[in-house]
Amino acid sequence: MQESQPRFVPLALKTVVCHSITYMVMGALAYHYLHYADFINNPNSGMRPTTSLWLILGVPLQVFRGVLFASVFYLFRDRLFGRKNGWLAMAWLLIGIGILGTFAAPAGSLEGFIYTTIPVPSQLRGYLEVVTQALLLSALLCYWVNHPGKKSLNWTLGIAYVICAGLPLLSLVVPKR
């Protein structure tokens, strides 16, 4: 593990990469295994259809959320990086504030359980995606930041990011059948 703490720009780049990769992987798995197509394609779901340009740009636009996450992680860098269980602290930060304790009332938050009419099992099902992503993002980012000398990791995650961000964009240029 490294002794010095990360600077903001390298942390932001690594956070964007790790967040985008875990976002794409967990989103694709959840879409398939949790049957999100049935929900998303319902006109009353409140969700944009899977053919929406906004959904296609979903992964590339995660750069903004990645920078936002990095700005929070940077403030707590001495507690998150270079420590044995820093990734667990990061995961709890994401889960506790970002999922359970958010100020809004989305499904799966404490407020969502109180104020929405969404059945509890439907709200809990989303945890399979978002809690797992928070854990994966935290573990991957902390490992990468704590092991800066692993050039193969830089290349592997860089290539994975290009694939995850670029793959949806290909649907914009591939001719429709």
C-alpha positions in Angstrom: 0.0 0.0 0.0 1.2 3.5 -0.7 2.1 5.9 2.1 1.2 9.2 0.4 -2.3 10.2 -0.3 -3.7 10.6 -3.9 -3.9 14.0 -5.5 -7.3 15.1 -6.8 -6.9 14.7 -10.6 -5.5 11.2 -10.5 -8.2 10.2 -7.9 -10.9 11.7 -10.1 -9.7 9.9 -13.2 -9.5 6.6 -11.4 -12.9 7.1 -9.8 -14.5 7.9 -13.1 -13.0 4.7 -14.6 -13.9 2.5 -11.7 -17.4 3.9 -11.4 -18.2 3.7 -15.1 -17.0 0.1 -15.3 -18.9 -1.1 -12.3 -22.0 1.0 -13.4 -22.0 -0.7 -16.8 -21.3 -4.2 -15.5 -23.9 -4.1 -12.7 -26.4 -2.3 -14.9 -26.1 -4.9 -17.6 -26.4 -7.8 -15.1 -29.4 -6.2 -13.4 -31.1 -5.4 -16.7 -30.8 -9.1 -17.6 -31.2 -11.0 -14.3 -33.7 -8.6 -12.6 -35.7 -8.3 -15.8 -35.5 -4.5 -16.0 -36.7 -4.5 -19.6 -40.2 -5.3 -18.4 -40.2 -2.4 -16.0 -38.4 0.2 -18.2 -40.6 -0.5 -21.3 -43.8 0.0 -19.3 -45.0 3.5 -20.4 -46.0 4.3 -16.8 -42.6 3.4 -15.3 -41.4 6.9 -15.3 -38.2 5.7 -17.0 -37.0 6.6 -20.5 -37.2 3.8 -23.0 -34.0 1.8 -23.7 -33.8 3.4 -27.2 -33.5 6.9 -25.6 -30.4 8.8 -26.4 -30.1 9.6 -22.7 -29.8 5.9 -21.9 -27.3 5.4 -24.7 -25.2 8.2 -23.2 -25.7 6.8 -19.7 -22.2 5.3 -19.2 -20.3 8.1 -20.9 -22.1 10.6 -18.8 -21.0 8.9 -15.6 -17.9 11.0 -15.8 -19.8 13.7 -14.0 -20.9 11.3 -11.2 -17.4 9.9 -11.0 -15.9 13.4 -10.5 -18.6 14.1 -7.9 -17.7 10.9 -6.0 -14.0 11.7 -6.2 -14.6 15.2 -4.7 -16.2 13.5 -1.6 -13.6 10.7 -1.5 -10.8 13.3 -1.7 -12.0 14.9 1.5 -11.8 11.6 3.3 -8.7 10.3 1.5 -6.8 9.7 4.8 -9.6 7.5 6.0 -10.2 5.6 2.8 -6.8 5.0 1.1 -3.8 3.3 2.4 -5.8 1.5 5.1 -6.7 -2.2 5.3 -10.5 -1.8 5.3 -10.7 1.6 3.7 -12.8 0.1 0.9 -15.4 -0.9 3.5 -15.6 2.6 4.9 -16.0 3.9 1.3 -18.7 1.4 0.6 -20.6 2.3 3.7 -20.3 6.0 2.8 -21.9 5.3 -0.5 -24.5 2.9 0.9 -25.4 4.9 4.0 -25.6 8.4 2.5 -26.1 7.7 -1.2 -28.6 4.8 -1.1 -30.3 4.5 2.3 -30.1 8.0 3.7 -30.6 10.2 0.6 -32.7 13.3 1.2 -35.1 12.3 -1.6 -37.6 9.4 -1.4 -36.4 7.1 -4.2 -37.2 3.4 -4.0 -35.0 1.6 -1.5 -34.1 4.6 0.6 -35.4 5.0 4.1 -37.7 7.8 2.9 -38.8 5.6 0.0 -40.0 2.9 2.4 -42.0 5.6 4.3 -43.4 7.8 1.5 -43.8 5.7 -1.6 -46.4 3.1 -2.4 -43.9 0.9 -4.1 -44.0 -2.6 -2.5 -41.1 -3.3 -0.2 -40.0 -6.4 -2.1 -39.7 -4.3 -5.3 -37.7 -1.7 -3.4 -35.4 -4.3 -1.9 -34.7 -6.0 -5.3 -32.8 -2.9 -6.4 -30.3 -3.5 -3.6 -28.9 -6.4 -5.6 -27.7 -3.9 -8.1 -26.8 -0.7 -6.2 -25.3 -2.2 -3.1 -23.2 -4.6 -5.1 -22.0 -1.8 -7.3 -21.1 0.3 -4.3 -19.0 -2.6 -2.9 -17.3 -3.3 -6.3 -16.6 0.4 -6.9 -15.1 0.7 -3.4 -13.0 -2.4 -3.6 -11.7 -1.7 -7.1 -10.9 2.0 -6.6 -9.2 1.4 -3.2 -7.1 -1.4 -4.6 -6.1 0.7 -7.6 -5.2 3.8 -5.6 -3.4 1.7 -3.0 -1.3 0.0 -5.7 -0.3 2.8 -8.1 2.7 0.9 -9.5 0.7 -1.8 -11.2 0.9 -0.7 -14.8 -1.0 -3.7 -16.0 -3.9 -2.6 -13.9 -3.8 0.9 -15.4 -3.9 -0.6 -18.9 -6.6 -3.2 -18.1 -8.9 -0.7 -16.4 -8.3 1.9 -19.1 -9.2 -0.5 -21.9 -12.2 -1.7 -19.9 -13.4 1.9 -19.5 -13.0 2.6 -23.3 -15.1 -0.5 -24.0 -17.8 0.4 -21.4 -18.0 4.0 -22.5 -17.6 3.3 -26.2 -19.8 0.3 -26.7 -23.1 2.2 -26.1 -21.9 5.0 -28.5 -21.4 2.4 -31.3 -25.2 2.0 -31.3 -25.4 5.6 -32.6 -23.3 4.8 -35.7 -24.3 1.2 -36.5 -27.0 1.1 -39.1 -30.4 0.1 -37.8 -31.9 -3.2 -39.1 
